[in-house]
Amino acid sequence: MAKKYLRFAMRLKELREEAGVSMLELARAIGVSDAAVCKWENGLAEPKIGYIVELAEYFDCPIDYLIGVDGDGGAPSGAIKIMDAGGKPVKPVTGSKSVVLTVDELEIVDSYKKLSPDMRGVLKETLKTWKGMNGKPVKDKK
């Protein structure tokens, strides 16, 4: 495997598996053969820039991350992995894309994680009330 393609190959495979799509499904989505995707994942070939753009759009990730020039080797900034109550990753719905959050949204998530379970419950109920308002007061059902 060519060393310069290794990081791209690993990231492509990781993103595809996290999305729960087969090589064939990914290939059809971006208009290439499954053999091309297989070669990319094994570092045997490099996609043309147009396909790199399509892959980044498909997985909703920065091109820099996909091609391995982000410098940290980690997930894209703001990428969220969904975990169950036991801390195990939850497999995304087939065809779903990565979730990327803004800095403000990341701060909100971080603040939420610091709350006690009781306060999390209060916040969830408050958000449900606001969501139900749609800009209008929620009528009391008494």
C-alpha positions as CSV (number, residue, x, y, z in Angstrom):
1,M,0.0,0.0,0.0
2,A,1.4,3.4,-0.9
3,K,2.1,5.3,2.3
4,K,0.6,8.6,1.0
5,Y,-2.7,6.9,0.4
6,L,-2.8,5.0,3.8
7,R,-4.5,7.7,5.9
8,F,-7.1,8.4,3.2
9,A,-7.7,4.7,2.8
10,M,-8.2,4.2,6.6
11,R,-10.4,7.2,7.0
12,L,-12.6,6.2,4.0
13,K,-13.1,2.7,5.3
14,E,-13.8,4.1,8.8
15,L,-16.4,6.6,7.6
16,R,-18.1,4.0,5.3
17,E,-18.3,1.4,8.1
18,E,-19.6,4.0,10.6
19,A,-22.3,5.0,8.1
20,G,-23.2,1.3,7.8
21,V,-23.0,1.3,4.0
22,S,-21.4,-1.3,1.8
23,M,-18.8,-0.5,-0.8
24,L,-21.4,-1.1,-3.5
25,E,-23.9,1.3,-1.9
26,L,-21.2,4.0,-1.6
27,A,-20.0,3.4,-5.1
28,R,-23.5,3.8,-6.5
29,A,-24.0,7.0,-4.4
30,I,-21.0,8.7,-6.0
31,G,-21.1,7.1,-9.4
32,V,-18.1,4.8,-9.4
33,S,-17.6,1.0,-9.4
34,D,-17.4,-0.9,-6.1
35,A,-13.9,-2.1,-7.3
36,A,-12.8,1.6,-7.3
37,V,-14.0,2.0,-3.7
38,C,-12.2,-1.2,-2.8
39,K,-9.0,0.0,-4.4
40,W,-9.3,3.3,-2.5
41,E,-9.9,1.6,0.8
42,N,-6.9,-0.7,0.3
43,G,-4.6,2.2,-0.8
44,L,-4.1,0.8,-4.3
45,A,-5.5,3.8,-6.1
46,E,-6.3,7.4,-5.4
47,P,-9.6,9.0,-6.4
48,K,-9.8,12.1,-8.6
49,I,-10.5,15.3,-6.8
50,G,-14.1,15.3,-7.9
51,Y,-14.7,12.0,-6.1
52,I,-12.9,13.3,-3.0
53,V,-15.3,16.2,-3.0
54,E,-18.3,13.8,-3.4
55,L,-17.0,11.6,-0.6
56,A,-16.6,14.5,1.7
57,E,-20.2,15.7,0.9
58,Y,-21.6,12.1,1.3
59,F,-20.0,11.7,4.7
60,D,-20.5,15.3,5.6
61,C,-16.9,15.7,6.7
62,P,-14.1,18.2,5.8
63,I,-12.0,17.2,2.8
64,D,-8.9,17.9,5.0
65,Y,-10.0,15.2,7.4
66,L,-10.8,12.7,4.6
67,I,-7.4,13.1,2.9
68,G,-5.5,13.1,6.2
69,V,-4.1,16.6,6.4
70,D,-5.9,17.7,9.6
71,G,-2.8,17.0,11.6
72,D,-4.3,15.3,14.7
73,G,-5.4,12.0,13.3
74,G,-8.6,12.2,15.1
75,A,-12.2,12.7,14.1
76,P,-13.2,15.9,12.4
77,S,-13.8,18.8,14.7
78,G,-17.3,18.8,16.0
79,A,-18.0,15.2,14.9
80,I,-20.3,13.3,17.2
81,K,-20.3,9.6,17.9
82,I,-23.6,8.4,19.4
83,M,-23.2,6.2,22.4
84,D,-25.7,4.1,24.3
85,A,-26.1,4.2,28.1
86,G,-23.3,1.7,28.5
87,G,-20.8,3.8,26.4
88,K,-20.9,1.6,23.4
89,P,-21.2,3.2,19.9
90,V,-24.6,3.1,18.4
91,K,-24.5,2.1,14.7
92,P,-25.9,4.9,12.6
93,V,-28.9,4.5,10.3
94,T,-27.9,3.3,6.8
95,G,-27.2,6.4,4.7
96,S,-27.1,8.8,7.5
97,K,-24.3,11.4,7.6
98,S,-22.0,12.5,10.3
99,V,-23.2,15.2,12.6
100,V,-21.0,18.3,12.8
101,L,-21.7,20.8,15.5
102,T,-20.8,24.5,15.8
103,V,-18.6,25.7,18.7
104,D,-21.7,27.1,20.4
105,E,-23.4,23.7,20.1
106,L,-20.4,21.9,21.4
107,E,-20.4,24.2,24.4
108,I,-24.0,23.4,25.1
109,V,-23.3,19.6,24.9
110,D,-20.4,20.1,27.2
111,S,-22.5,22.0,29.7
112,Y,-25.3,19.4,29.5
113,K,-22.8,16.6,30.3
114,K,-21.8,18.5,33.5
115,L,-25.4,18.6,34.8
116,S,-26.7,16.2,37.4
117,P,-29.2,13.6,36.2
118,D,-32.0,15.6,37.9
119,M,-31.0,18.8,36.2
120,R,-30.8,17.0,32.8
121,G,-34.4,15.9,33.3
122,V,-35.5,19.5,34.0
123,L,-33.7,20.7,30.9
124,K,-35.3,18.0,28.8
125,E,-38.7,18.9,30.0
126,T,-38.0,22.6,29.4
127,L,-36.9,21.9,25.8
128,K,-40.0,19.8,25.2
129,T,-42.2,22.7,26.4
130,W,-40.3,25.2,24.1
131,K,-40.5,22.8,21.2
132,G,-44.3,22.5,21.7
133,M,-44.7,26.2,21.8
134,N,-43.6,26.9,18.2
135,G,-43.6,30.6,19.1
136,K,-47.0,30.4,20.8
137,P,-47.8,29.7,24.5
138,V,-48.6,26.1,25.3
139,K,-52.2,25.8,26.6
140,D,-52.5,24.1,30.0
141,K,-54.6,20.9,29.7
142,K,-56.3,21.3,33.1
